[in-house]
Amino acid sequence: QVQLVESGGRLVQAGGSLRLSCAASGRTFRRYTMGWFRQAPGKEREFVATITEGGRLTYYSDSVKGRFTISRDNAKITVYLQMNSLKPEDTAVYYCAASPLVGTSTGLYDYWGQGTQVTVSS
């Protein structure tokens, strides 16, 4: 069982930066691939970034590649999402999730946080 709590979301101007954190509980955190997803109003939840259990492999959606960076600290059982050069279209609720498999589909992720709101003003 893994419990996830996101934090760090807020209102920011376009071009600004934010770092989201996802604090996990549970001794099995190190075994899970961790992902970030987002959901804008009226849209489906979409993949943003993922990082494998050891942190060696990362994958990003085309829309955030080069601007966002996912990382994890297994000692602190926390995963981060550094977001730079933010755009209004990045506005969404951002969710942290854990999966025993590597992938970008929401269906692969067994555990989800409650989400944190990111709003980017133009």
Backbone bond lengths (Angstrom), bond angles and torsions (degrees), N, CA, C in turn:
res aa  C-N    CA-C-N  psi(-1)  N-CA   C-N-CA  omega(-1)  CA-C   N-CA-C  phi
1 Q - - - 1.459 - - 1.530 109.02 -
2 V 1.321 116.12 132.71 1.459 121.80 178.71 1.521 108.00 -127.97
3 Q 1.318 115.96 129.41 1.470 120.72 174.98 1.518 108.05 -110.43
4 L 1.329 115.73 138.12 1.457 121.50 -173.00 1.521 110.21 -126.79
5 V 1.325 116.22 135.99 1.467 121.38 178.73 1.521 108.65 -133.11
6 E 1.333 116.12 115.78 1.460 121.19 179.14 1.523 110.89 -87.70
7 S 1.325 115.45 155.16 1.461 121.49 174.15 1.518 108.59 -155.88
8 G 1.327 115.72 166.20 1.454 120.79 174.86 1.515 115.18 107.89
9 G 1.312 117.89 -10.66 1.453 119.48 -179.64 1.524 111.24 -73.90
10 R 1.329 115.22 145.43 1.468 121.11 177.96 1.514 109.04 -169.14
11 L 1.325 115.56 -177.16 1.458 122.56 175.50 1.528 109.21 -83.29
12 V 1.319 116.56 131.99 1.462 121.75 -179.94 1.530 108.59 -143.34
13 Q 1.319 116.53 151.75 1.458 120.42 178.24 1.525 110.85 -79.81
14 A 1.294 115.45 154.18 1.467 120.87 176.59 1.523 109.15 -56.39
15 G 1.329 115.36 139.05 1.454 121.16 -177.17 1.514 113.68 90.83
16 G 1.314 116.66 -11.36 1.455 121.03 -179.14 1.515 112.99 -82.55
17 S 1.333 115.03 -175.58 1.463 121.71 -177.18 1.524 110.31 -131.17
18 L 1.325 114.37 153.42 1.458 122.03 174.15 1.516 108.35 -145.12
19 R 1.316 115.98 152.21 1.454 119.93 170.13 1.522 108.75 -122.61
20 L 1.308 115.32 119.66 1.458 121.67 175.64 1.522 109.06 -92.08
21 S 1.318 114.88 145.23 1.457 120.99 176.25 1.520 109.36 -122.43
22 C 1.316 115.02 149.84 1.461 121.20 175.89 1.518 106.87 -133.78
23 A 1.328 114.97 107.81 1.463 120.27 179.38 1.514 109.20 -90.08
24 A 1.323 115.40 130.45 1.464 120.53 -177.65 1.518 110.85 -111.81
25 S 1.300 114.94 155.40 1.456 120.73 172.19 1.517 107.58 -124.19
26 G 1.309 115.94 153.33 1.452 118.62 -179.52 1.517 111.02 113.88
27 R 1.326 115.05 135.63 1.457 120.04 -174.93 1.519 112.62 -72.59
28 T 1.361 117.11 -14.37 1.457 119.54 -176.79 1.515 113.17 -91.03
29 F 1.328 118.90 7.65 1.467 122.21 -177.52 1.520 111.76 -50.86
30 R 1.327 116.16 -41.49 1.467 119.97 -174.76 1.524 112.66 -63.97
31 R 1.317 117.47 -18.20 1.465 120.56 -177.16 1.522 112.54 -86.11
32 Y 1.308 117.14 -8.49 1.450 120.35 -171.17 1.522 113.07 -102.74
33 T 1.314 115.03 140.86 1.453 121.45 162.43 1.520 107.14 -71.60
34 M 1.317 117.05 136.99 1.461 121.48 -179.22 1.519 110.20 -113.70
35 G 1.317 115.03 140.97 1.454 118.91 -178.55 1.517 112.31 -134.41
36 W 1.312 114.54 157.88 1.461 122.37 170.06 1.521 108.13 -116.31
37 F 1.309 114.66 135.52 1.447 122.51 176.57 1.521 107.85 -129.70
38 R 1.323 116.53 165.83 1.459 119.21 176.81 1.525 110.02 -144.24
39 Q 1.316 114.25 155.44 1.460 119.84 179.01 1.520 109.41 -140.36
40 A 1.318 115.23 117.43 1.464 121.70 176.26 1.528 109.09 -90.56
41 P 1.315 117.70 158.15 1.472 120.71 -179.66 1.518 111.49 -56.02
42 G 1.320 115.98 130.21 1.448 120.76 177.59 1.514 115.13 77.59
43 K 1.325 117.01 4.41 1.466 120.80 -178.98 1.516 110.52 -120.84
44 E 1.325 114.66 162.14 1.452 119.63 176.91 1.529 110.38 -77.73
45 R 1.312 114.58 156.89 1.468 119.37 176.01 1.525 108.79 -66.18
46 E 1.335 116.17 135.30 1.451 120.01 -176.50 1.521 111.47 -128.09
47 F 1.311 114.16 151.98 1.456 122.52 179.01 1.528 110.50 -68.87
48 V 1.325 115.96 139.95 1.464 121.68 175.87 1.528 110.76 -115.94
49 A 1.336 116.44 -56.52 1.464 120.34 -176.19 1.523 109.20 -160.04
50 T 1.332 115.45 156.10 1.449 120.34 176.69 1.518 109.96 -145.93
51 I 1.319 116.07 154.15 1.456 121.85 -179.89 1.525 107.98 -139.40
52 T 1.331 116.23 134.59 1.453 120.28 -176.79 1.524 111.29 -72.80
53 E 1.330 115.62 169.96 1.465 120.89 -170.33 1.511 112.94 -58.35
54 G 1.319 117.18 -36.24 1.456 119.78 -179.79 1.520 113.25 -88.51
55 G 1.320 116.05 -8.07 1.451 120.28 178.99 1.519 114.88 84.56
56 R 1.330 116.94 5.16 1.467 118.13 -175.47 1.520 113.47 -82.33
57 L 1.325 116.80 -26.31 1.466 120.02 -177.50 1.522 110.00 -118.19
58 T 1.309 115.02 136.72 1.464 121.09 176.09 1.526 109.18 -132.97
59 Y 1.319 114.99 151.36 1.454 121.38 177.69 1.522 108.27 -137.56
60 Y 1.332 114.87 145.72 1.459 120.10 -177.99 1.522 111.05 -133.75
61 S 1.320 115.46 152.10 1.456 118.96 171.02 1.523 108.17 -71.54
62 D 1.313 116.09 155.07 1.466 120.03 -179.00 1.530 111.00 -61.59
63 S 1.306 116.75 -30.22 1.462 119.74 -175.59 1.536 113.81 -71.58
64 V 1.326 116.58 -18.63 1.472 118.68 -178.74 1.525 112.77 -118.68
65 K 1.315 117.18 -7.17 1.467 120.70 -177.42 1.522 110.29 -57.60
66 G 1.323 115.32 131.74 1.454 120.41 -179.26 1.517 114.10 89.62
67 R 1.333 116.56 -12.69 1.472 120.18 179.69 1.523 111.96 -115.78
68 F 1.326 117.14 -33.40 1.468 122.24 -178.02 1.525 109.65 -108.16
69 T 1.325 114.82 149.48 1.462 120.73 176.19 1.523 109.37 -135.66
70 I 1.323 115.84 126.39 1.457 121.02 176.19 1.517 108.99 -99.30
71 S 1.321 116.04 142.13 1.463 120.70 177.62 1.526 108.40 -150.03
72 R 1.318 115.58 166.37 1.453 119.53 178.57 1.511 110.18 -144.47
73 D 1.310 114.71 150.70 1.455 122.20 176.23 1.522 105.86 -124.79
74 N 1.320 116.45 99.60 1.462 120.18 -175.09 1.531 111.88 -67.91
75 A 1.315 117.07 -26.84 1.459 119.55 177.15 1.532 110.76 -67.25
76 K 1.321 115.71 -36.11 1.469 120.79 179.09 1.526 112.02 -95.03
77 I 1.313 116.40 1.66 1.468 124.62 -176.07 1.527 111.02 42.64
78 T 1.316 113.85 54.98 1.461 121.84 -177.69 1.519 109.43 -137.45
79 V 1.308 116.07 143.00 1.457 121.67 173.66 1.523 107.46 -120.31
80 Y 1.330 115.75 145.85 1.456 121.80 -174.68 1.526 110.67 -123.00
81 L 1.322 114.91 156.45 1.452 121.10 170.42 1.526 107.33 -134.17
82 Q 1.324 115.62 106.44 1.459 121.06 176.07 1.512 108.06 -86.81
83 M 1.316 116.62 122.74 1.461 121.78 -175.77 1.524 108.69 -118.86
84 N 1.315 115.80 117.21 1.459 122.00 178.99 1.525 110.36 -116.24
85 S 1.325 115.47 164.22 1.470 121.40 178.37 1.525 111.06 49.10
86 L 1.307 115.83 49.24 1.465 120.34 -175.43 1.520 111.87 -65.66
87 K 1.323 114.12 145.84 1.460 122.34 -179.18 1.528 109.38 -121.18
88 P 1.315 118.05 156.48 1.473 119.44 177.63 1.523 112.47 -55.41
89 E 1.325 117.24 -32.60 1.468 119.86 -179.97 1.525 113.22 -71.92
90 D 1.322 117.75 -4.76 1.467 121.16 173.98 1.530 111.03 -84.29
91 T 1.313 117.18 -5.48 1.450 120.83 179.17 1.524 111.01 -62.19
92 A 1.331 115.89 125.32 1.465 121.35 -176.78 1.523 108.96 -179.09
93 V 1.316 115.09 171.03 1.460 120.61 165.71 1.524 106.54 -87.98
94 Y 1.320 115.63 128.06 1.456 121.16 -178.33 1.526 109.96 -102.76
95 Y 1.331 114.50 130.94 1.456 121.98 -177.38 1.523 110.81 -117.60
96 C 1.303 114.19 141.32 1.447 122.65 172.26 1.527 107.47 -99.07
97 A 1.345 116.82 145.12 1.455 119.69 -178.33 1.517 110.38 -148.80
98 A 1.327 115.61 156.47 1.465 121.90 -178.86 1.518 110.28 -124.15
99 S 1.325 115.40 138.56 1.455 121.15 -178.85 1.532 111.04 -137.30
100 P 1.349 117.40 143.02 1.461 119.20 174.01 1.528 112.45 -77.58
101 L 1.329 116.33 -8.11 1.460 122.16 -178.62 1.520 109.66 -119.59
102 V 1.331 115.78 164.83 1.460 121.16 177.32 1.525 108.07 -96.95
103 G 1.309 116.82 125.80 1.452 118.92 179.13 1.513 112.27 176.55
104 T 1.338 115.24 176.19 1.456 120.54 -177.32 1.523 113.06 -114.35
105 S 1.315 117.01 -2.16 1.457 120.22 -178.58 1.524 111.15 -82.59
106 T 1.321 116.92 138.14 1.465 120.00 178.72 1.524 111.40 -60.04
107 G 1.314 117.23 -30.40 1.459 120.85 -178.09 1.510 114.84 -65.72
108 L 1.325 117.16 -17.14 1.462 120.89 180.00 1.523 112.36 -82.34
109 Y 1.325 116.82 -14.04 1.463 121.10 -172.04 1.533 110.01 -98.15
110 D 1.345 114.60 124.05 1.457 121.36 -174.20 1.519 113.23 -88.70
111 Y 1.313 116.71 -29.52 1.466 120.50 -173.49 1.518 109.42 -125.10
112 W 1.343 115.25 139.20 1.463 121.96 -176.54 1.521 110.13 -134.35
113 G 1.327 114.77 147.55 1.453 120.36 170.97 1.519 110.51 -85.73
114 Q 1.328 115.67 -177.92 1.455 120.24 -176.34 1.525 112.50 -87.19
115 G 1.320 117.19 -11.59 1.454 121.96 177.45 1.520 113.36 95.16
116 T 1.325 114.90 155.09 1.462 121.96 175.85 1.530 108.17 -137.16
117 Q 1.329 116.58 136.06 1.466 121.16 -173.40 1.527 110.85 -83.72
118 V 1.312 114.96 128.57 1.464 122.03 172.05 1.522 107.52 -116.71
119 T 1.326 115.65 125.21 1.457 120.98 178.75 1.516 108.47 -125.35
120 V 1.335 116.04 124.27 1.452 121.80 -179.32 1.522 108.30 -112.39
121 S 1.322 116.00 117.61 1.458 120.75 -179.04 1.519 110.51 -91.97
122 S 1.324 115.66 147.65 1.468 120.04 -178.45 1.520 111.16 -90.60
